[in-house]
Amino acid sequence: MNQWMWGVVLVLGVLLLWVVFRLGAAERVPEPRYRRVALLRQGVEIREYPSLAIAKTPMRDASMGSSANEGFRRVARYLFGGNRSKESMAMTAPVVMEMGDQPALYFYMPFDRTLEQLPSTMDSTVRLEMQPSRTLAVLSFGGFAGNKDLRKHRRRLEAVLAQEGYTIRGPFLYMGYNAPWTLVGRRNEVAYEVIVNQLP
């Protein structure tokens, strides 16, 4: 490869790195603070989360796909001005899906707002509520997450919790941190709430 071609490759490489950096910087959004209380095998974290305000909507089924997309659009519409005050609020991460008998999707509301300070919803399928403080067992993984990935990482998480003697409470959770167009550095998490008084 001649010197001119090496120069082109170098410039393209620098441009690609710049784009990746800019996309990552643009995507940084507030996340809930938590306290890590334990690190288990296979990277499973035990985290304590405070009570947080959420906007929540039901899903038709407990899977990735059209039902999740519909739920996302409903809650995003509320957040970006589709509320009685026509107020647009800042996006937070992650988007959380409850994958149990009553599937639901929710966003955390801006962390400087109380429930009483949030504008009322216009869509009866979106409700505002306080999520109580809780302890989650969380397993992180990268890439684009589909139903097959969720099943795989759910089994890994359940196996670790069983081995470590933790008791699961509540539905299986998926937490997604990235916009659909993010190609590099994607972050996903699967989680279960665990009973605090039975921590090993």
Buried (B, 14 or more C-beta within 10 A) or exposed (E): EEEEEEEEEEEEEEEEEEEBEEBEEEBEEEEBEBEEEBEBEEEBBBBBBEEBBBBBBBBEEBBBEEBBEBBBEBBBBBBEEBBEEEEEBEBBBBBBBBBEEEBBBBBBBBBEEEEEEBBEBEBEEBBBEEBEEBBBBBBBBEEEBEEEBBEEBBEBBBEBBEEBEBBBEBBBBBBBBBEEEBEEEBBBBBBBBBEBEEBE
